[in-house]
Amino acid sequence: MKRIVVIMICALLTITIMGCTKQAGVKNTIQGNMKTYYEMSDGTWKCDDYLYKYRLEINGRMPNAAVDSSFVYLSNLEEITFDQAYMAAGVSSDSSDYFTPKEAVLVEMN
């Protein structure tokens, strides 16, 4: 009898603990001109099954350009320079200039 009571208490505790864990849901869907991405309810960002801590808007002027460019990256890196942003956007022929999907992803470019 005691064994059944202990098993039932353990089952109730497991259900209670599992019910308390809350997964982040989608707060907002953004149609970027490069990729669709999601603002999550816990403050993170999601794109292509990867979660990112930051949404970075990076502005500047590329060499010999007549107008400024703007890049929006979802990133787990706290900072991305303008030079890194435009090189990783497809300008560079050196693969080391590109971000891995876990590091950052380009979602908008203007």
C-alpha positions in Angstrom: 0.0 0.0 0.0 2.8 2.4 0.9 4.5 1.6 -2.4 1.4 2.7 -4.4 1.1 5.9 -2.4 4.8 6.7 -3.1 4.4 6.0 -6.8 1.3 8.2 -7.0 3.1 11.0 -5.2 6.0 10.7 -7.6 3.7 10.7 -10.6 1.9 13.9 -9.3 5.2 15.6 -8.8 6.4 14.7 -12.3 3.2 16.1 -13.8 3.4 19.3 -11.7 7.1 19.9 -12.7 6.4 19.2 -16.4 3.4 21.6 -16.3 5.6 24.4 -14.8 8.2 24.3 -17.6 7.1 26.8 -20.2 8.4 26.8 -23.7 8.7 30.0 -25.6 6.0 30.6 -28.2 6.0 32.7 -31.3 5.3 36.3 -30.5 5.7 37.8 -33.9 6.4 36.5 -37.5 8.5 38.8 -39.7 8.8 38.4 -43.5 12.3 39.5 -44.1 13.4 40.0 -47.7 16.0 37.2 -47.3 14.3 34.8 -44.8 11.2 34.6 -42.6 12.0 34.8 -38.9 10.2 34.8 -35.6 10.4 36.9 -32.4 9.8 34.5 -29.6 7.9 35.3 -26.4 11.0 34.8 -24.3 12.9 37.5 -26.1 14.9 35.3 -28.4 14.7 35.1 -32.2 14.3 32.0 -34.4 15.1 31.2 -38.0 15.6 27.9 -39.8 15.3 25.9 -36.5 18.1 27.9 -34.8 17.6 30.2 -31.8 19.4 33.5 -31.6 19.9 35.9 -28.7 20.2 39.1 -30.7 18.6 40.9 -33.7 21.2 43.3 -35.0 20.5 46.1 -37.5 23.8 47.1 -39.1 24.1 50.2 -41.2 26.9 51.7 -43.2 28.4 52.3 -46.7 30.2 49.7 -48.7 33.4 50.8 -50.5 32.6 52.8 -53.7 28.8 52.7 -53.0 26.6 55.7 -53.7 24.1 54.9 -50.8 24.2 53.3 -47.4 23.3 49.6 -46.9 21.4 48.0 -44.1 21.7 44.4 -42.9 19.6 42.6 -40.3 21.2 39.6 -38.7 19.9 37.3 -36.1 22.9 36.4 -34.0 24.4 34.7 -31.0 27.3 37.1 -31.3 26.7 40.3 -29.4 28.3 42.5 -32.0 28.9 42.3 -35.8 30.8 45.1 -37.5 29.6 46.5 -40.8 32.6 45.1 -42.6 31.7 41.6 -41.3 28.1 42.1 -42.2 28.6 43.0 -45.8 31.3 40.4 -46.4 29.2 37.7 -45.0 26.2 38.8 -47.1 27.8 37.4 -50.2 30.5 39.8 -51.1 33.5 37.7 -50.0 34.9 34.8 -51.9 36.7 33.6 -48.7 34.5 31.1 -46.8 36.1 32.2 -43.4 34.2 35.5 -43.8 30.9 33.8 -43.5 29.0 32.9 -40.3 28.0 29.4 -39.3 24.2 29.0 -38.9 24.7 28.8 -35.1 26.6 32.1 -35.1 24.3 34.3 -37.3 21.9 34.4 -40.2 21.1 37.3 -42.6 17.4 37.9 -42.7 17.1 41.3 -44.3 19.2 43.4 -46.6 18.5 46.8 -48.1 
